[in-house]
Amino acid sequence: MHYRPHEFAKIAGVTVRTLQRWDISGKLIADRTLGNHRVYTQKHINQLKGLLNDDIKRSVVVYCRVSSPAQRPDLENQVKAMDTLSSN
């Protein structure tokens, strides 16, 4: 299925002008018709999903605690476990 720029802009949640800028900059290059009009396909939707995900800055936050100083070895084990899980 082919989408005209205004249809694709609505799907993407951006303006047609943004699509034009992305095309010019190479961020999301549109296909062209024989008349040199921009068209978008499912391939572009998949690329767009990747672009939007790349723009989101993500962080992993972990929290470890124990209730007394005597439990310090437990805290160290928690920290090691969380470090292992968060690095995957």
Secondary structure as the mmCIF struct_conf table of DSSP 4:
data_model
#
loop_
_struct_conf.conf_type_id
_struct_conf.id
_struct_conf.beg_label_comp_id
_struct_conf.beg_label_asym_id
_struct_conf.beg_label_seq_id
_struct_conf.end_label_comp_id
_struct_conf.end_label_asym_id
_struct_conf.end_label_seq_id
STRN STRN1 TYR A 3 TYR A 3
HELX_RH_AL_P HELX_RH_AL_P1 PRO A 5 ALA A 12
TURN_TY1_P TURN_TY1_P1 GLY A 13 GLY A 13
BEND BEND1 VAL A 14 VAL A 14
HELX_RH_AL_P HELX_RH_AL_P2 VAL A 16 SER A 25
TURN_TY1_P TURN_TY1_P2 GLY A 26 GLY A 26
BEND BEND2 LYS A 27 LEU A 28
HELX_LH_PP_P HELX_LH_PP_P1 ILE A 29 ALA A 30
STRN STRN2 ASP A 31 ARG A 32
TURN_TY1_P TURN_TY1_P3 LEU A 34 GLY A 35
STRN STRN3 ARG A 38 VAL A 39
STRN STRN4 TYR A 40 TYR A 40
HELX_RH_AL_P HELX_RH_AL_P3 GLN A 42 ASP A 55
BEND BEND3 ILE A 56 ILE A 56
BEND BEND4 SER A 67 SER A 68
HELX_RH_3T_P HELX_RH_3T_P1 PRO A 69 GLN A 71
HELX_RH_AL_P HELX_RH_AL_P4 ARG A 72 SER A 86
TURN_TY1_P TURN_TY1_P4 SER A 87 SER A 87
#
